[in-house]
Amino acid sequence: MGGCDSVFYAFDFNKKRLQWQYKLKNITVSSPQVDAHNVYFGSHDQAFYALKKKTGRLKWKIETGGIIPSSPAIDNEYVYFTTADSMIYCAHKKNGHLVWRTSIGHNTWSSPVLMDNHVFVGDIEGNLYAIDRNSGRIHWKHPFSSNQTKGSEEVTGAKRLMVVSTVATDHKFVYVNTSDGQIECIHPENGQINWRVVTDDQIYAPPLVTPNYLYVTTMSEHLHIINKHNGQILQSIPVTGPVYASPVICGDRLCFGTEKGMFYAYITKPDL
């Protein structure tokens, strides 16, 4: 894990002790990705790192032109990451050699998501992009329109239209939230909308997708349970405190915490 003390840490879970640490030039809020040999993450020092998992020694580093607040995505050969200065990168995991680099024109805080031949990422101007995984070419761009529900007329400040949330996928559709309360199910090949639901919530957290439901936590202190197949909101449960993070499934419980120090665990249905 990385910290706001500009240090990246590895802990031995079984022995309950620090294994190694790596000093950075700035903080990191990027959650790492790990494979058999390395750990990958970005930093506010405008660099992306690959460290050896066992020792913490630097394997390679890529200097970029922007801070990296998002988390990377990896496959068997490549690592994909975004920077806050509008760039999307694809590099070889083995040596850090750049495969392609693409500008989407606007800053992005969301993490890239891989599905089939695409990389999906949103920007802070309310657009979702599908980028060709092999070439870096923008395959399609889906611009959101401003939320016109009651109380959401402003598009600046708290109600600004941004795609901060990382998308979720069930390998059939892409599900995305906007900061001004929109939730959409989108076809990955062409960016067409399968269904759309509009709320009056601020949403920063990625949706959690299960075989039948979509779980969406909001900054406006709600948990929405949505029918994944048609977009119908089945329940809107008030909670105490804004929620920045996605819920997780642990056994038969749906779990998440809030900014006001509350932790929730809801019993889920057998078919999720």
C-alpha positions in Angstrom: 0.0 0.0 0.0 1.0 3.6 -0.6 0.6 6.4 1.9 0.3 10.2 2.2 3.7 10.1 3.9 5.3 9.5 0.4 6.3 5.9 1.2 5.1 2.7 -0.4 4.9 -0.3 2.0 4.7 -4.1 1.8 3.7 -6.1 4.8 4.1 -9.7 5.6 0.5 -10.8 6.4 1.4 -14.0 8.2 4.2 -12.6 10.3 2.4 -9.3 10.8 5.4 -7.2 10.2 6.8 -4.7 7.7 8.5 -6.5 4.8 10.0 -3.5 2.9 9.3 0.1 2.1 10.2 2.4 -0.8 10.6 6.1 -0.5 8.8 8.3 -3.1 9.1 12.0 -3.9 5.4 12.6 -3.2 2.3 11.0 -1.9 0.5 8.1 -3.7 -3.3 7.5 -3.6 -3.1 4.9 -6.4 -4.2 1.4 -5.3 -1.5 -1.0 -6.6 -1.9 -4.0 -9.0 0.2 -7.0 -8.3 1.2 -10.0 -10.4 3.5 -12.9 -9.7 6.7 -10.8 -9.6 6.0 -7.1 -9.4 3.7 -4.4 -7.9 2.5 -1.5 -10.1 1.3 1.9 -9.0 1.4 5.7 -9.8 2.3 8.6 -7.6 1.7 12.4 -7.3 5.4 12.8 -8.2 4.2 12.3 -11.9 5.9 8.9 -12.2 4.6 5.3 -12.6 6.5 2.5 -10.8 7.1 -1.2 -11.1 8.7 -2.6 -7.9 9.9 -6.1 -7.3 7.3 -7.7 -5.1 9.7 -9.6 -2.8 12.3 -7.0 -2.2 10.8 -3.6 -3.1 13.7 -2.8 -5.4 12.8 -0.6 -8.4 12.4 -2.6 -11.6 11.4 0.3 -13.9 9.8 3.8 -13.7 8.0 5.9 -16.3 8.2 9.7 -16.0 4.9 11.4 -17.1 3.6 14.9 -17.3 0.8 14.6 -14.7 0.0 13.2 -11.3 -1.4 9.7 -11.2 -4.3 9.5 -8.7 -5.9 6.4 -10.4 -5.1 2.7 -10.2 -3.6 0.8 -13.1 -5.0 -2.2 -15.0 -2.9 -5.2 -16.0 -3.1 -8.2 -18.2 -0.5 -10.9 -18.9 1.9 -8.6 -20.9 0.9 -5.0 -20.4 0.1 -2.4 -17.8 -2.4 0.5 -18.5 -2.6 3.7 -16.5 -4.0 7.2 -16.7 -2.6 10.6 -15.7 -4.4 13.7 -14.6 -3.1 15.6 -17.6 -5.4 13.6 -20.0 -3.0 10.9 -21.0 -3.6 7.1 -21.2 -0.5 4.8 -21.3 0.2 1.2 -22.2 3.6 -0.2 -21.3 5.3 -3.6 -21.2 5.2 -5.1 -17.7 8.6 -6.7 -18.2 10.6 -3.6 -18.9 8.4 -0.5 -18.9 8.9 0.2 -22.6 6.0 2.3 -23.9 3.7 0.6 -26.4 1.4 3.6 -26.9 0.3 6.8 -25.3 -3.0 8.6 -26.1 -4.5 11.9 -25.1 -8.2 12.1 -24.6 -8.1 15.9 -24.4 -9.4 16.3 -20.9 -8.1 15.4 -17.4 -9.0 12.0 -16.0 -9.2 10.8 -12.5 -10.9 7.4 -13.2 -8.9 4.2 -13.4 -8.8 2.3 -16.8 -10.8 -0.9 -17.1 -10.1 -3.7 -19.6 -12.7 -5.6 -21.5 -12.1 -7.6 -24.7 -10.1 -5.3 -27.0 -11.0 -2.1 -25.3 -9.7 0.1 -22.4 -12.5 2.2 -20.9 -11.9 5.4 -19.0 -13.9 8.6 -18.2 -12.9 12.3 -17.9 -13.8 15.2 -15.7 -15.8 16.9 -18.6 -18.4 14.1 -18.6 -17.2 11.8 -21.4 -16.6 8.0 -21.5 -14.1 6.6 -23.9 -13.4 3.2 -25.4 -9.8 3.0 -26.5 -8.4 0.2 -28.7 -6.2 -1.9 -26.4 -3.6 -2.7 -29.1 -3.1 0.7 -30.8 -4.4 3.3 -28.4 -6.8 4.7 -31.0 -10.1 6.1 -29.6 -12.8 3.8 -30.8 -15.7 5.8 -29.5 -16.6 8.7 -27.2 -19.8 8.8 -25.2 -20.6 12.4 -24.0 -23.1 12.6 -21.1 -25.7 15.4 -20.9 -26.2 17.3 -17.7 -28.6 15.8 -15.1 -31.8 17.8 -15.2 -33.5 16.4 -12.1 -34.6 18.7 -9.3 -31.7 20.2 -7.6 -29.2 19.3 -10.2 -29.4 22.3 -12.6 -25.9 23.5 -11.7 -23.1 21.9 -13.6 -20.4 23.6 -11.6 -19.2 22.9 -8.0 -20.9 20.0 -6.3 -23.1 19.2 -9.2 -20.5 19.4 -12.0 -20.9 16.6 -14.6 -17.8 14.4 -14.4 -17.0 10.8 -14.9 -14.9 10.3 -11.8 -16.1 6.8 -11.2 -14.3 3.9 -12.7 -16.6 1.8 -14.9 -17.7 -1.7 -14.0 -18.3 -4.5 -16.4 -19.9 -8.0 -16.5 -18.1 -8.7 -19.8 -21.4 -8.0 -21.7 -22.1 -4.4 -20.9 -20.3 -1.4 -19.3 -21.8 0.3 -16.3 -20.9 3.9 -15.4 -21.9 6.5 -12.9 -21.5 10.3 -13.3 -20.8 12.8 -10.5 -24.3 14.4 -11.0 -26.3 11.3 -10.4 -26.6 9.4 -13.7 -26.2 5.7 -14.0 -26.0 4.1 -17.4 -25.6 0.7 -19.0 -23.7 1.0 -22.2 -22.9 -1.4 -25.1 -19.1 -1.7 -25.2 -18.8 -2.0 -29.0 -20.5 1.2 -30.0 -21.2 3.3 -26.9 -25.0 3.0 -27.3 -27.1 3.2 -24.2 -28.9 0.1 -23.1 -30.7 1.8 -20.2 -30.3 5.0 -18.1 -31.5 6.0 -14.7 -31.2 9.5 -13.2 -30.9 10.2 -9.5 -30.3 13.4 -7.5 -27.2 12.0 -5.9 -23.5 12.8 -6.3 -21.7 9.6 -7.3 -17.9 9.2 -7.1 -17.6 5.4 -6.4 -17.6 2.8 -9.1 -20.7 0.6 -9.2 -20.5 -3.0 -8.0 -22.0 -5.4 -10.5 -23.3 -8.9 -9.7 -25.2 -11.4 -11.8 -28.5 -9.6 -11.3 -28.0 -6.3 -9.5 -26.0 -3.1 -9.5 -25.1 -1.6 -6.2 -24.3 2.1 -6.2 -23.1 4.0 -3.1 -23.3 7.8 -3.2 -21.8 11.0 -1.7 -25.5 12.0 -1.0 -25.7 9.2 1.7 -27.6 6.5 -0.2 -27.1 2.9 -1.3 -29.1 2.2 -4.5 -29.9 -1.3 -5.5 -30.7 -1.5 -9.2 -32.0 -4.3 -11.5 -29.0 -4.8 -13.8 -31.2 -5.9 -16.7 -33.5 -2.9 -17.0 -32.2 -0.2 -14.8 -35.1 -0.2 -12.3 -34.1 1.1 -8.9 -35.4 -1.6 -6.5 -34.3 0.1 -3.3 -32.7 3.4 -2.2 -31.4 3.0 1.4 -30.3 6.1 3.3 -27.0 5.8 5.2 -25.1 8.0 7.6 -22.3 9.8 5.7 -21.0 10.3 2.2 -19.5 7.2 0.5 -16.4 7.5 -1.7 -15.8 3.8 -2.1 -17.6 0.9 -3.8 -19.2 -1.8 -1.7 -17.8 -5.3 -1.6 -19.4 -8.7 -1.3 -18.1 -10.7 1.7 -19.9 -14.1 1.9 -23.6 -13.1 1.9 -22.9 -9.6 3.1 -22.7 -6.3 1.2 -20.2 -4.1 3.0 -19.0 -0.5 2.9 -18.0 2.4 5.1 -18.9 6.1 5.1 -17.1 9.4 5.7 -18.8 9.7 9.1 -17.2 6.6 10.5 -20.0 4.2 10.0 -19.6 0.6 8.6 -22.5 -1.2 7.0 -23.1 -4.9 6.3 -26.3 -5.8 4.5 -27.6 -9.3 4.0 -27.8 -9.9 0.2 -30.2 -12.1 -1.7 -29.0 -15.6 -2.5 -28.8 -14.7 -6.2 -27.1 -11.4 -5.4 
